[in-house]
Amino acid sequence: MATLNRFALYDLDGTLVSSNVVSQYAWYVRKLPNRPQSYAKFIGLLLSIPLLFGLDLRSRTKFNIVFYRKYAGLRLDWLEENAEELFEGLFLPAVLPGAALLVEKDRAEGYQTVLVTGSLDFALGPLVRYFGFDHVISNRLVFRDGVATGELEQPLIAEAEKVAAIRQLARECDVSTADSKAYSDSLSDLPMLEAVGAPAVVNPERRLRRIAQSRGWPILNLRDATR
């Protein structure tokens, strides 16, 4: 079927894979060749878990700003070189059983497939190839002389800014968001779900499930490839 002027938009963490941005960072720091740096960053991550959990409950945007500071000092070339191993070791085992089938079904129906994620761009190449996404909207770190500053480039992809980035891409691709669909597991993605004509929730957290039930949105279980 020919591709139509509509998107199928997918959140990543908890929607298509069971991993998350914290596990991605933990994987990277455990692989650092500088062992003292590796230990220090990993211990720092463990100590910050309560703070990060509280921030995520209040605001995914604030969580991202604080969390991605942890990448400060890491080199872009090393991060990119390890992206394939990250995919094989972390992403691929975490792909939910029904995820690839869902993306393939939407593609067969003529949707342009779009990954919309707070994950970082350098980590996503092999995963994007695995699913065959047509477009990617993701967070990007600021690098100076090839070294991460810990700051994020704008726009920061979370909450309402996800919607702004989606609408920008829709304008560039001459796509109607009203004719598009979106999938997420998280309440933080409610603005994205509300921005399309056909939202669906995937393995949703309790609050999002209640909203989906009240609005008659489909509730999918990608942990079971048959549903």
Secondary structure, DSSP 4 states (H G I P E B T S, - for coil): -PPPS-EEEE--BTTTBS--HHHHHHHHHHH-SSHHHHHHHHHHHHHHHHHHHHHHHH-HHHHHHHHGGGGTT-BHHHHHHTHHHHIIIIIHHHB-TTHHHHHHHHHHTTPEEEEEEEEEGGG-HHHHHHHT-SEEEEE-EEEETTEEEEEEPSSP-STHHHHHHHHHHHHHHT--GGG-EEEES-GGGHHHHHTSSEEEEES--HHHHHHHHHHT--EE-TTSTT-
